Amino acid sequence: MRNDKKLILIVDDEEDIREILSETLESLDFEYLTACDGDEAIGLLDQYHETIDAAICDLKMPKVSGDQVIAHGAQHYPLIPIIILTGFAQLDMALDHMRLGAFDYMTKPFRVKELLLLLNRALEFRQLQEDKIAYQNTLEERIEEATQALHNRVVQTVSSFILAIEEKDRYTQGHSKRVSEYSALMADTLKLPENDRLDLLYAAQLHDIGKIGISEQLLNKPGKLNVVEYETIKTHPSKGVKILEPLDFLGNLLPIIEAHHEWFDGTGYPRGLAGEKIPFMARIIAVCDTFDAMTSERSYRKPLPLKIAIQEIKDGSGSQFDPNAVDAFLKVFEETLATRMISQGSP
Ligand SMILES: [Fe+2]
């Protein structure tokens, strides 16, 4: 475990200097690591970069020189301030190294007061950098949260239109909500990444939004539809896309919503897409959507018994539905849905 003492890496090929620096740092309540050349220094940086707070580095060393240590540190561990310790007091040389990424420089022989001052300044600078990064991260998180909350609100608002339509017809009440719940269970079973999961839930909630553009009379018509009426109903996926198009952040959902009535074998609508051409989320929604339609009451029939509905889903595997989506749905059904629906009175 890390204590409160700051850890300083000392890099110098002269043993005397390393010793003086070590003793001085110890007396000032610092901890230290020492390296006798650039090679060793780079190795220590690579190994302990998470615990090294700052480095003091000589320039002229055999094999790997101080500039290479500075360049390596600046490239890989920019938060670690490196103070150059050099016998070459030329200002232009020190400035060159500061351009390489060194924090500051100190000339040999050094004074303890100067060393402490420089180290404190370097550590303060580092703290500021860390605070800045933490602040930026928090800010980004907050913006992300606020954007997500805003998106959620917009989706809820848009969903309320579809809810309003469903509420007018007792046979479709709660359909989108249930499809969305089933989709959430599918997302868990399929272990979808968070982004895909969100797309799926939004798309499930909004999949029938295009019904806004279809007359209530036709939507709620009891009994069989004639050819023209059926063709009109079939326009709702594309109408949904038109409605949502202006909402940029829902762009991902449009192909899903448009394809929720496509069949895996290519005989669905509106485009007759087949197999993998149908977005995967749409293939998931298709199963949930059909299952809910079968297990809800309709004006022309009672809800189908769960056994029959499940058999229909199994029978549709490979023709109407993606077999993978069917398998996942069967798993969801066995593990969660069956018990829940039976306890809620499903036949
Ligand atoms: Fe639909």
Residues whose N, C-alpha, C, O or C-beta is under 5 A from the ligand:
A	BS01	LIG	H207 D208
